[in-house]
């Protein structure tokens, strides 16, 4: 990711430590939000919103017209947060396979 799209790997530092980060990917058709995280002691300061807003701008500059993300059931509380940012639920069937 750092070699292909280093501008989509974003972080916020405080005192030399990373306190919030997001990894974005772009496949030429769709963008993805991967691993948005904020250290518990730094939540509620708008860092995640700042990162998502910047990631969206950088993906838009690449020509991205749709941004996707997945939320795991144990993190369902984030659904409302993303909805406030304009994201919508989409009925999909998710499948995986362990190799």
Secondary structure per residue as TSV (DSSP state, phi and psi in degrees):
chain	resnum	aa	ss	phi	psi
A	1	X	-	360.0	-42.6
A	2	X	T	-66.5	-30.6
A	3	X	T	-78.9	-41.0
A	4	X	T	-78.9	-48.7
A	5	X	-	-137.5	66.2
A	6	X	G	-60.9	-25.6
A	7	X	G	-73.2	-7.1
A	8	X	G	-101.0	5.4
A	9	X	E	-106.9	108.1
A	10	X	E	-120.8	146.5
A	11	X	E	-150.2	161.6
A	12	X	E	-122.5	129.6
A	13	X	E	-107.1	150.1
A	14	X	E	-143.4	117.1
A	15	X	T	62.2	32.0
A	16	X	T	84.8	1.3
A	17	X	E	-114.0	142.8
A	18	X	E	-76.3	124.0
A	19	X	E	-112.5	-12.3
A	20	X	E	-156.1	145.5
A	21	X	E	-157.0	159.0
A	22	X	E	-147.9	142.1
A	23	X	E	-113.1	122.5
A	24	X	E	-109.6	151.8
A	25	X	E	-133.3	156.2
A	26	X	E	-142.0	121.7
A	27	X	-	-103.2	10.7
A	28	X	S	93.2	-12.9
A	29	X	S	-124.7	-48.9
A	30	X	-	-128.7	147.8
A	31	X	E	-99.5	157.5
A	32	X	E	-133.6	139.7
A	33	X	E	-94.5	120.5
A	34	X	E	-122.6	129.6
A	35	X	E	57.7	53.8
A	36	X	E	-73.8	127.2
A	37	X	E	-147.7	143.0
A	38	X	E	-130.9	132.4
A	39	X	-	-56.4	136.1
A	40	X	G	-51.7	-36.5
A	41	X	G	-73.4	-6.4
A	42	X	G	-119.5	9.2
A	43	X	T	-73.6	155.9
A	44	X	T	83.2	8.9
A	45	X	S	-105.8	1.2
A	46	X	S	85.6	10.6
A	47	X	H	-67.2	-42.7
A	48	X	H	-63.5	-42.9
A	49	X	H	-61.7	-43.1
A	50	X	H	-58.7	-46.1
A	51	X	H	-65.4	-44.7
A	52	X	H	-63.5	-43.3
A	53	X	H	-60.3	-43.6
A	54	X	H	-68.8	-40.9
A	55	X	H	-61.1	-44.8
A	56	X	H	-58.0	-44.1
A	57	X	H	-62.8	-42.3
A	58	X	H	-68.8	-38.1
A	59	X	H	-68.8	-40.9
A	60	X	H	-58.2	-40.4
A	61	X	H	-64.7	-24.5
A	62	X	T	-84.2	-7.2
A	63	X	T	101.7	6.9
A	64	X	-	-68.8	130.7
A	65	X	-	-113.1	-11.4
A	66	X	-	-143.3	133.2
A	67	X	E	-117.6	128.1
A	68	X	E	-111.4	156.8
A	69	X	-	-155.8	158.3
A	70	X	-	-118.8	141.6
A	71	X	-	-121.9	123.7
A	72	X	-	-76.4	151.0
A	73	X	G	-53.4	-35.1
A	74	X	G	-73.8	-4.6
A	75	X	G	-119.6	23.7
A	76	X	T	-59.4	-21.6
A	77	X	T	-60.9	-20.6
A	78	X	H	-76.9	-13.8
A	79	X	H	-56.3	-49.5
A	80	X	H	-61.6	-37.3
A	81	X	H	-61.8	-48.2
A	82	X	H	-65.5	-37.4
A	83	X	H	-61.2	-36.6
A	84	X	H	-65.1	-22.6
A	85	X	T	-90.7	2.7
A	86	X	T	100.9	1.1
A	87	X	-	-77.2	149.2
A	88	X	-	-124.7	149.3
A	89	X	-	-69.7	146.9
A	90	X	-	-134.7	127.8
A	91	X	-	-76.4	108.4
A	92	X	-	-128.0	160.5
A	93	X	-	-107.6	116.0
A	94	X	-	-95.6	132.5
A	95	X	-	-132.4	149.9
A	96	X	-	-145.8	170.8
A	97	X	-	-148.6	127.3
A	98	X	-	-79.4	134.3
A	99	X	-	-111.1	360.0
